[in-house]
């Protein structure tokens, strides 16, 4: 039997002897402990403890405290159970110290203080194992974060490459458009072979077939990347348009093209 276990049994025997020798003094600590044990829930917890149903005993002692916080001996009982059978040293220390706070005149005050000291030693001895698990978990979290950073870096590089390719395609499209205007004169953007109806010189414009849902500002966005240039298209096609809103699907417009477009 360990020193801690011997100390606990000495407390139990000593308290039993004190209860047996009490002469009716209402303020005796032993008498108070004995009165606590007569509570029905405390008695049930004691029966469960003697039957080695320690989990049931712990639940009953806790229930006894919840129903009557003045059952102070339940703290001592819980401290012993958490210490001996659960190895939950922090809870054991809490209940030991609560008992000492509430029963400072206990005849076994020094013995219970020794139990507190031993529980602290046992808890300290268990910390390396707990720390090892915490360190392993921290390592796993760090590895996951590192992998996420690598994935994010790869995604950023892919986005940058796509942006470079997009810029190249935009430049190539602009170059091709200028070449078409300068080499071939007006062409139909929609592929239509219909003749232009506007009066703009053919070598400075391209033809565009009006599509469903088009407006002058939308056509300006398509052709110039600038919706505000719709009036240039309107001015170039006044002979075919009664107003900016008089577009018709299938209608052929001339789109003025300058050297800067």
Secondary structure as a PSIPRED ss2 file (coil, helix, strand):
# PSIPRED VFORMAT (PSIPRED V4.0)

   1 X C   1.000  0.000  0.000
   2 X C   1.000  0.000  0.000
   3 X H   0.000  1.000  0.000
   4 X H   0.000  1.000  0.000
   5 X H   0.000  1.000  0.000
   6 X H   0.000  1.000  0.000
   7 X H   0.000  1.000  0.000
   8 X H   0.000  1.000  0.000
   9 X H   0.000  1.000  0.000
  10 X H   0.000  1.000  0.000
  11 X H   0.000  1.000  0.000
  12 X H   0.000  1.000  0.000
  13 X H   0.000  1.000  0.000
  14 X H   0.000  1.000  0.000
  15 X H   0.000  1.000  0.000
  16 X H   0.000  1.000  0.000
  17 X H   0.000  1.000  0.000
  18 X H   0.000  1.000  0.000
  19 X H   0.000  1.000  0.000
  20 X H   0.000  1.000  0.000
  21 X H   0.000  1.000  0.000
  22 X C   1.000  0.000  0.000
  23 X C   1.000  0.000  0.000
  24 X C   1.000  0.000  0.000
  25 X C   1.000  0.000  0.000
  26 X C   1.000  0.000  0.000
  27 X C   1.000  0.000  0.000
  28 X C   1.000  0.000  0.000
  29 X H   0.000  1.000  0.000
  30 X H   0.000  1.000  0.000
  31 X H   0.000  1.000  0.000
  32 X H   0.000  1.000  0.000
  33 X H   0.000  1.000  0.000
  34 X H   0.000  1.000  0.000
  35 X H   0.000  1.000  0.000
  36 X H   0.000  1.000  0.000
  37 X H   0.000  1.000  0.000
  38 X C   1.000  0.000  0.000
  39 X C   1.000  0.000  0.000
  40 X H   0.000  1.000  0.000
  41 X H   0.000  1.000  0.000
  42 X H   0.000  1.000  0.000
  43 X H   0.000  1.000  0.000
  44 X H   0.000  1.000  0.000
  45 X H   0.000  1.000  0.000
  46 X H   0.000  1.000  0.000
  47 X H   0.000  1.000  0.000
  48 X H   0.000  1.000  0.000
  49 X H   0.000  1.000  0.000
  50 X H   0.000  1.000  0.000
  51 X C   1.000  0.000  0.000
  52 X C   1.000  0.000  0.000
  53 X C   1.000  0.000  0.000
  54 X H   0.000  1.000  0.000
  55 X H   0.000  1.000  0.000
  56 X H   0.000  1.000  0.000
  57 X H   0.000  1.000  0.000
  58 X H   0.000  1.000  0.000
  59 X H   0.000  1.000  0.000
  60 X H   0.000  1.000  0.000
  61 X H   0.000  1.000  0.000
  62 X H   0.000  1.000  0.000
  63 X H   0.000  1.000  0.000
  64 X H   0.000  1.000  0.000
  65 X H   0.000  1.000  0.000
  66 X H   0.000  1.000  0.000
  67 X H   0.000  1.000  0.000
  68 X C   1.000  0.000  0.000
  69 X C   1.000  0.000  0.000
  70 X C   1.000  0.000  0.000
  71 X C   1.000  0.000  0.000
  72 X C   1.000  0.000  0.000
  73 X H   0.000  1.000  0.000
  74 X H   0.000  1.000  0.000
  75 X H   0.000  1.000  0.000
  76 X H   0.000  1.000  0.000
  77 X H   0.000  1.000  0.000
  78 X H   0.000  1.000  0.000
  79 X H   0.000  1.000  0.000
  80 X H   0.000  1.000  0.000
  81 X H   0.000  1.000  0.000
  82 X H   0.000  1.000  0.000
  83 X H   0.000  1.000  0.000
  84 X H   0.000  1.000  0.000
  85 X H   0.000  1.000  0.000
  86 X H   0.000  1.000  0.000
  87 X C   1.000  0.000  0.000
  88 X C   1.000  0.000  0.000
  89 X H   0.000  1.000  0.000
  90 X H   0.000  1.000  0.000
  91 X H   0.000  1.000  0.000
  92 X H   0.000  1.000  0.000
  93 X H   0.000  1.000  0.000
  94 X H   0.000  1.000  0.000
  95 X H   0.000  1.000  0.000
  96 X H   0.000  1.000  0.000
  97 X H   0.000  1.000  0.000
  98 X H   0.000  1.000  0.000
  99 X H   0.000  1.000  0.000
 100 X H   0.000  1.000  0.000
 101 X H   0.000  1.000  0.000
 102 X H   0.000  1.000  0.000
 103 X C   1.000  0.000  0.000
 104 X C   1.000  0.000  0.000
 105 X C   1.000  0.000  0.000
 106 X C   1.000  0.000  0.000
 107 X C   1.000  0.000  0.000
 108 X C   1.000  0.000  0.000
 109 X H   0.000  1.000  0.000
 110 X H   0.000  1.000  0.000
 111 X H   0.000  1.000  0.000
 112 X H   0.000  1.000  0.000
 113 X H   0.000  1.000  0.000
 114 X H   0.000  1.000  0.000
 115 X H   0.000  1.000  0.000
 116 X H   0.000  1.000  0.000
 117 X H   0.000  1.000  0.000
 118 X H   0.000  1.000  0.000
 119 X H   0.000  1.000  0.000
 120 X H   0.000  1.000  0.000
 121 X H   0.000  1.000  0.000
 122 X H   0.000  1.000  0.000
 123 X H   0.000  1.000  0.000
 124 X H   0.000  1.000  0.000
 125 X H   0.000  1.000  0.000
 126 X H   0.000  1.000  0.000
 127 X H   0.000  1.000  0.000
 128 X H   0.000  1.000  0.000
 129 X H   0.000  1.000  0.000
 130 X H   0.000  1.000  0.000
 131 X H   0.000  1.000  0.000
 132 X H   0.000  1.000  0.000
 133 X H   0.000  1.000  0.000
 134 X H   0.000  1.000  0.000
 135 X H   0.000  1.000  0.000
 136 X H   0.000  1.000  0.000
 137 X H   0.000  1.000  0.000
 138 X H   0.000  1.000  0.000
 139 X H   0.000  1.000  0.000
 140 X H   0.000  1.000  0.000
 141 X H   0.000  1.000  0.000
 142 X H   0.000  1.000  0.000
 143 X H   0.000  1.000  0.000
 144 X H   0.000  1.000  0.000
 145 X H   0.000  1.000  0.000
 146 X H   0.000  1.000  0.000
 147 X H   0.000  1.000  0.000
 148 X H   0.000  1.000  0.000
 149 X H   0.000  1.000  0.000
 150 X H   0.000  1.000  0.000
 151 X H   0.000  1.000  0.000
 152 X H   0.000  1.000  0.000
 153 X H   0.000  1.000  0.000
 154 X H   0.000  1.000  0.000
 155 X H   0.000  1.000  0.000
 156 X H   0.000  1.000  0.000
 157 X H   0.000  1.000  0.000
 158 X H   0.000  1.000  0.000
 159 X H   0.000  1.000  0.000
 160 X H   0.000  1.000  0.000
 161 X H   0.000  1.000  0.000
 162 X H   0.000  1.000  0.000
 163 X H   0.000  1.000  0.000
 164 X H   0.000  1.000  0.000
 165 X H   0.000  1.000  0.000
 166 X H   0.000  1.000  0.000
 167 X H   0.000  1.000  0.000
 168 X H   0.000  1.000  0.000
 169 X H   0.000  1.000  0.000
 170 X H   0.000  1.000  0.000
 171 X H   0.000  1.000  0.000
 172 X H   0.000  1.000  0.000
 173 X H   0.000  1.000  0.000
 174 X H   0.000  1.000  0.000
 175 X H   0.000  1.000  0.000
 176 X H   0.000  1.000  0.000
 177 X H   0.000  1.000  0.000
 178 X H   0.000  1.000  0.000
 179 X H   0.000  1.000  0.000
 180 X H   0.000  1.000  0.000
 181 X H   0.000  1.000  0.000
 182 X H   0.000  1.000  0.000
 183 X H   0.000  1.000  0.000
 184 X H   0.000  1.000  0.000
 185 X C   1.000  0.000  0.000
 186 X C   1.000  0.000  0.000
 187 X C   1.000  0.000  0.000
 188 X E   0.000  0.000  1.000
 189 X C   1.000  0.000  0.000
 190 X C   1.000  0.000  0.000
 191 X C   1.000  0.000  0.000
 192 X C   1.000  0.000  0.000
 193 X C   1.000  0.000  0.000
 194 X C   1.000  0.000  0.000
 195 X C   1.000  0.000  0.000
 196 X C   1.000  0.000  0.000
 197 X C   1.000  0.000  0.000
 198 X C   1.000  0.000  0.000
 199 X C   1.000  0.000  0.000
 200 X C   1.000  0.000  0.000
 201 X C   1.000  0.000  0.000
 202 X H   0.000  1.000  0.000
 203 X H   0.000  1.000  0.000
 204 X H   0.000  1.000  0.000
 205 X E   0.000  0.000  1.000
 206 X E   0.000  0.000  1.000
 207 X E   0.000  0.000  1.000
 208 X E   0.000  0.000  1.000
 209 X E   0.000  0.000  1.000
 210 X C   1.000  0.000  0.000
 211 X C   1.000  0.000  0.000
 212 X C   1.000  0.000  0.000
 213 X C   1.000  0.000  0.000
 214 X C   1.000  0.000  0.000
 215 X C   1.000  0.000  0.000
 216 X H   0.000  1.000  0.000
 217 X H   0.000  1.000  0.000
 218 X H   0.000  1.000  0.000
 219 X H   0.000  1.000  0.000
 220 X H   0.000  1.000  0.000
 221 X H   0.000  1.000  0.000
 222 X H   0.000  1.000  0.000
 223 X H   0.000  1.000  0.000
 224 X H   0.000  1.000  0.000
 225 X C   1.000  0.000  0.000
 226 X C   1.000  0.000  0.000
 227 X H   0.000  1.000  0.000
 228 X H   0.000  1.000  0.000
 229 X H   0.000  1.000  0.000
 230 X H   0.000  1.000  0.000
 231 X H   0.000  1.000  0.000
 232 X H   0.000  1.000  0.000
 233 X H   0.000  1.000  0.000
 234 X H   0.000  1.000  0.000
 235 X H   0.000  1.000  0.000
 236 X H   0.000  1.000  0.000
 237 X C   1.000  0.000  0.000
 238 X C   1.000  0.000  0.000
 239 X C   1.000  0.000  0.000
 240 X C   1.000  0.000  0.000
 241 X C   1.000  0.000  0.000
 242 X C   1.000  0.000  0.000
 243 X C   1.000  0.000  0.000
 244 X C   1.000  0.000  0.000
 245 X C   1.000  0.000  0.000
 246 X C   1.000  0.000  0.000
 247 X C   1.000  0.000  0.000
 248 X C   1.000  0.000  0.000
 249 X C   1.000  0.000  0.000
 250 X C   1.000  0.000  0.000
 251 X C   1.000  0.000  0.000
 252 X E   0.000  0.000  1.000
 253 X E   0.000  0.000  1.000
 254 X E   0.000  0.000  1.000
 255 X E   0.000  0.000  1.000
 256 X E   0.000  0.000  1.000
 257 X C   1.000  0.000  0.000
 258 X C   1.000  0.000  0.000
 259 X C   1.000  0.000  0.000
 260 X C   1.000  0.000  0.000
 261 X C   1.000  0.000  0.000
